[in-house]
């Protein structure tokens, strides 16, 4: 489903995959607050579906006006509280990745192994680092990517909304025009390596086509899990730091300042300005 608002275009799609049963993934957004998310429920029977639904309702309801990390904490509290209402919901939980764009910057927060990527100038970069057993192995053991992808415990997460006291991780990214932010559940990256995700994106020009192509590619590789993707294209002005903007404005004025002011005082002032904007 494609959408366009000021400074951004976006699309999202979720698919149950080829395993059958209920789709425990959810996607959602609020256009007014420039907010998007993907959540992946987990648990026995229907409880994974319940967990992800609670996350969605909370993020688009009572938590919508909260700072991003606080919103995820509120979603955790809601899932944990719901789990206490029915023994069938024991140990249910959900992973989530969410982003909010404000002032030419994206803030990303996540719990679990749902991911965010940046697609910029034909290059794919991971913006999140999984809260998972595999990520622990990646940092502690010298295992190949193939060993990690086929590891029997590859689906174990170390942080989950609804269980324990998970603290969300956060990343912030200054945006450039035409950047794409990709949010996805693990049903996408479990099937597609990062280079394969990049290959799919390279052939797409619109977020709608990108979401369709990513999920179709994951299904073609097996589609063993629910799979979801949200693609947000930033179409606003580049983020420029204050010092960078000021240095560009002052640079052509420096010779004139020396000419007009003259003397040691002017030279000292110019030296200080030059150090402030260029030498630090």
Backbone torsions as a table, in degrees:
resi	resn	phi	psi	omega
1	UNK	NA	116.6	-177.0
2	UNK	-90.3	148.5	176.6
3	UNK	-142.4	156.5	173.1
4	UNK	-140.6	129.9	174.1
5	UNK	-132.9	-179.3	-178.7
6	UNK	-58.8	127.8	174.3
7	UNK	70.0	8.3	-179.3
8	UNK	-160.9	151.8	169.6
9	UNK	-128.2	147.2	-178.8
10	UNK	-154.9	162.0	177.0
11	UNK	-153.1	153.9	178.9
12	UNK	-146.3	150.0	178.5
13	UNK	-151.5	142.7	172.6
14	UNK	-130.8	145.2	-175.1
15	UNK	-139.3	140.8	-178.7
16	UNK	-71.0	-10.8	-177.3
17	UNK	79.9	-169.1	-175.1
18	UNK	-102.4	6.1	-176.3
19	UNK	-83.1	-14.0	-177.6
20	UNK	82.4	171.2	179.0
21	UNK	86.6	-170.5	-175.5
22	UNK	-75.4	143.9	173.1
23	UNK	-80.3	115.0	-177.8
24	UNK	-94.1	1.0	173.6
25	UNK	-86.4	149.7	168.5
26	UNK	-136.6	152.5	171.7
27	UNK	-126.7	156.9	179.3
28	UNK	-168.5	166.1	179.4
29	UNK	-162.7	162.7	170.5
30	UNK	-132.4	110.1	-174.3
31	UNK	-62.8	-37.9	-175.7
32	UNK	-63.5	-32.9	-179.2
33	UNK	-105.7	11.4	176.5
34	UNK	53.8	52.7	-170.4
35	UNK	-128.6	132.7	179.2
36	UNK	-139.1	153.6	177.8
37	UNK	-157.3	160.5	170.4
38	UNK	-131.7	133.0	176.7
39	UNK	-129.2	146.5	-176.7
40	UNK	-128.6	112.0	-179.3
41	UNK	-80.8	155.5	177.8
42	UNK	-147.6	150.2	-179.3
43	UNK	144.0	167.5	-178.2
44	UNK	-72.6	154.8	176.3
45	UNK	54.8	-126.5	-177.3
46	UNK	-95.1	5.3	-170.9
47	UNK	-70.0	-27.5	176.2
48	UNK	-64.5	-39.8	176.4
49	UNK	-63.7	-39.9	178.6
50	UNK	-64.6	-44.5	-178.0
51	UNK	-60.6	-47.9	-178.5
52	UNK	-67.5	-33.7	177.1
53	UNK	-65.7	-40.2	178.1
54	UNK	-64.1	-40.3	177.2
55	UNK	-59.4	-47.2	-178.5
56	UNK	-63.0	-47.0	-178.9
57	UNK	-62.0	-38.2	-178.8
58	UNK	-70.9	-45.5	-177.6
59	UNK	-66.1	-31.8	179.9
60	UNK	-96.1	3.1	-179.8
61	UNK	-118.5	-109.3	-172.7
62	UNK	-65.5	-21.5	-177.4
63	UNK	-95.6	-1.7	-170.7
64	UNK	-62.1	-36.9	-176.5
65	UNK	-86.1	-3.9	-177.8
66	UNK	-79.9	156.8	168.2
67	UNK	-55.2	154.3	-169.2
68	UNK	-56.7	-47.6	-179.3
69	UNK	-64.0	-40.6	178.6
70	UNK	-64.5	-34.7	177.5
71	UNK	-62.3	-42.1	178.7
72	UNK	-68.4	-36.5	176.1
73	UNK	-63.6	-40.4	177.7
74	UNK	-64.1	-39.3	176.7
75	UNK	-62.4	-40.5	176.3
76	UNK	-59.0	-46.5	-179.5
77	UNK	-61.9	-38.3	-179.2
78	UNK	-67.4	-41.1	178.2
79	UNK	-65.6	-44.6	-179.7
80	UNK	-62.4	-41.2	179.9
81	UNK	-66.9	-40.2	178.8
82	UNK	-65.1	-36.8	-179.5
83	UNK	-61.2	-27.0	-178.5
84	UNK	-78.7	-9.8	-175.9
85	UNK	-86.5	-12.8	-174.7
86	UNK	-154.9	128.6	-178.7
87	UNK	-63.7	-21.4	177.9
88	UNK	-69.0	-15.7	-178.6
89	UNK	-96.7	8.9	180.0
90	UNK	-55.7	133.6	176.0
91	UNK	64.5	17.8	174.9
92	UNK	-77.4	153.6	-179.7
93	UNK	-162.9	-175.0	179.7
94	UNK	-157.2	148.2	167.8
95	UNK	-96.8	160.4	-179.4
96	UNK	-155.2	145.6	167.9
97	UNK	-134.1	133.6	-175.5
98	UNK	-139.2	152.7	176.4
99	UNK	-139.0	149.3	174.0
100	UNK	-134.6	132.3	180.0
101	UNK	-103.3	128.4	177.2
102	UNK	-154.1	137.7	175.7
103	UNK	52.8	46.9	175.8
104	UNK	63.8	24.3	-179.7
105	UNK	-137.3	144.1	174.4
106	UNK	-104.4	131.6	169.8
107	UNK	-105.3	132.0	-179.8
108	UNK	-121.2	132.6	175.5
109	UNK	-132.3	146.4	-177.0
110	UNK	-154.0	157.2	171.8
111	UNK	-138.1	124.5	179.5
112	UNK	96.3	-149.3	-172.5
113	UNK	-115.1	16.0	166.2
114	UNK	-73.2	142.1	-166.2
115	UNK	-119.4	161.9	169.0
116	UNK	-127.8	138.7	176.8
117	UNK	-126.0	156.5	170.2
118	UNK	-112.8	129.5	172.7
119	UNK	-111.0	109.9	-175.8
120	UNK	-137.4	124.4	176.1
121	UNK	52.2	41.4	176.0
122	UNK	77.0	16.4	-179.3
123	UNK	-128.4	137.0	-179.1
124	UNK	-102.6	131.9	178.1
125	UNK	-131.6	137.2	175.4
126	UNK	-77.2	132.0	177.7
127	UNK	-101.2	-13.3	-178.8
128	UNK	-123.3	161.0	176.4
129	UNK	-127.2	120.6	-172.3
130	UNK	-55.4	140.4	166.5
131	UNK	-90.0	83.6	-173.0
132	UNK	-148.2	162.3	176.7
133	UNK	-64.4	-35.8	178.7
134	UNK	-63.3	-37.2	179.7
135	UNK	-67.4	-33.2	174.2
136	UNK	-64.5	-44.7	178.2
137	UNK	-62.6	-38.5	-178.4
138	UNK	-59.6	-37.0	-177.1
139	UNK	-87.6	-20.9	-174.7
140	UNK	-107.8	-24.9	-176.2
141	UNK	-120.1	150.6	179.1
142	UNK	-91.2	67.2	-178.7
143	UNK	-100.6	145.9	177.9
144	UNK	-75.3	164.8	178.0
145	UNK	-61.6	-36.8	178.6
146	UNK	-66.1	-39.9	176.8
147	UNK	-63.5	-39.8	179.2
148	UNK	-66.1	-42.5	-175.8
149	UNK	-70.1	-22.6	-179.3
150	UNK	-107.4	8.5	-178.0
151	UNK	-65.9	138.7	-177.1
152	UNK	-63.8	-22.5	179.9
153	UNK	-105.3	27.1	-174.0
154	UNK	-66.8	-18.4	-177.2
155	UNK	-99.7	6.7	179.8
156	UNK	-79.8	126.6	177.3
157	UNK	-105.5	152.3	-177.9
158	UNK	-103.2	-10.0	174.3
159	UNK	-137.3	135.4	-177.8
160	UNK	-146.0	134.7	171.4
161	UNK	-62.7	131.7	177.2
162	UNK	101.3	-14.0	-177.4
163	UNK	-128.6	131.2	178.0
164	UNK	69.0	-145.8	179.0
165	UNK	-130.9	70.0	-176.1
166	UNK	-70.2	133.0	175.4
167	UNK	-102.3	121.0	-179.9
168	UNK	-62.6	146.8	170.4
169	UNK	-92.4	155.4	-174.3
170	UNK	-135.4	142.4	171.3
171	UNK	-136.0	148.8	177.5
172	UNK	-127.7	140.6	-172.7
173	UNK	-138.2	116.5	169.8
174	UNK	-64.2	134.8	-172.7
175	UNK	-99.2	151.2	172.4
176	UNK	-119.7	150.0	-179.7
177	UNK	-57.1	134.5	-178.6
178	UNK	81.5	5.4	170.8
179	UNK	-61.2	143.8	170.2
180	UNK	-113.8	131.4	169.8
181	UNK	-102.7	125.9	-179.8
182	UNK	-114.2	120.3	173.9
183	UNK	-107.0	138.6	-178.0
184	UNK	-153.1	156.2	170.2
185	UNK	-85.5	168.2	-175.9
186	UNK	-68.9	-12.0	175.3
187	UNK	-63.7	-21.1	176.2
188	UNK	-83.3	-56.5	-174.4
189	UNK	-77.2	-14.0	171.2
190	UNK	-69.9	-30.8	-179.9
191	UNK	-90.8	-36.4	-174.1
192	UNK	-114.1	128.8	171.2
193	UNK	-71.3	162.2	-177.6
194	UNK	-56.9	-38.5	-179.7
195	UNK	-65.3	-31.9	178.3
196	UNK	-73.9	-37.6	174.4
197	UNK	-60.3	-43.9	179.2
198	UNK	-62.3	-39.8	179.1
199	UNK	-61.4	-39.9	178.8
200	UNK	-65.7	-45.9	-176.8
201	UNK	-66.0	-32.2	-176.8
202	UNK	-61.6	-26.0	-176.9
203	UNK	-95.2	3.7	-175.3
204	UNK	-113.0	148.2	-179.7
205	UNK	-117.9	-15.3	-177.4
206	UNK	-129.4	146.9	178.2
207	UNK	-55.7	-38.3	-179.1
208	UNK	-61.5	-48.4	178.7
209	UNK	-63.4	-33.9	-179.3
210	UNK	-66.9	-44.8	179.7
211	UNK	-63.7	-42.0	179.0
212	UNK	-62.7	-45.6	-176.9
213	UNK	-67.5	-38.4	179.3
214	UNK	-63.3	-46.7	-178.4
215	UNK	-70.1	-38.6	176.6
216	UNK	-61.3	-38.3	179.1
217	UNK	-66.9	-40.2	178.1
218	UNK	-65.4	-39.4	177.4
219	UNK	-65.4	-38.7	179.9
220	UNK	-66.2	-28.5	178.8
221	UNK	-83.2	-4.7	179.0
222	UNK	144.6	-39.9	178.5
223	UNK	54.8	46.4	-173.2
224	UNK	-77.9	-4.0	-179.4
225	UNK	-142.4	167.2	169.8
226	UNK	-58.3	145.3	-176.7
227	UNK	-138.1	133.1	-177.3
228	UNK	-139.0	148.8	177.2
229	UNK	-149.9	138.7	171.2
230	UNK	-125.5	129.3	179.3
231	UNK	-119.6	123.9	-179.6
232	UNK	-117.2	121.9	176.2
233	UNK	-100.2	123.3	176.6
234	UNK	-85.0	123.6	-174.9
235	UNK	-120.5	23.0	-180.0
236	UNK	-99.2	-171.3	179.5
237	UNK	-71.3	153.5	178.3
238	UNK	-62.1	147.7	171.9
239	UNK	-74.2	126.7	179.9
240	UNK	-128.0	128.5	179.9
241	UNK	-68.8	154.9	-179.5
242	UNK	-60.0	-45.5	-177.0
243	UNK	-65.8	-35.8	179.1
244	UNK	-66.6	-44.2	-179.8
245	UNK	-64.0	-42.7	-178.8
246	UNK	-67.5	-37.7	-179.0
247	UNK	-64.3	-37.0	178.5
248	UNK	-67.2	-33.8	179.3
249	UNK	-74.4	-36.9	-174.9
250	UNK	-83.6	-25.4	-174.0
251	UNK	-52.9	-49.4	-179.1
252	UNK	-70.9	-13.4	-178.4
253	UNK	-88.4	-16.2	-174.5
254	UNK	-60.6	-46.9	178.3
255	UNK	-60.8	-37.7	179.7
256	UNK	-65.2	-36.9	179.6
257	UNK	-62.9	-40.6	178.5
258	UNK	-63.5	-43.2	-177.0
259	UNK	-66.2	-42.6	-175.8
260	UNK	-75.5	-46.3	-174.1
261	UNK	-80.6	-42.1	180.0
262	UNK	63.4	168.8	170.4
263	UNK	74.2	-175.8	-175.8
264	UNK	-66.0	-39.9	-177.7
265	UNK	-60.1	-43.7	179.5
266	UNK	-64.7	-43.7	-179.6
267	UNK	-61.3	-41.2	178.7
268	UNK	-64.5	-43.5	179.6
269	UNK	-62.5	-42.4	179.0
270	UNK	-64.2	-41.1	-179.9
271	UNK	-62.0	-41.7	178.8
272	UNK	-64.2	-46.2	178.8
273	UNK	-61.4	-42.8	179.8
274	UNK	-61.8	-43.4	178.3
275	UNK	-62.7	-41.1	-175.7
276	UNK	-63.0	-41.3	-174.4
277	UNK	-95.1	-22.1	-173.4
278	UNK	-122.5	-29.5	-170.5
279	UNK	-95.1	-12.7	-175.9
280	UNK	-74.6	NA	NA
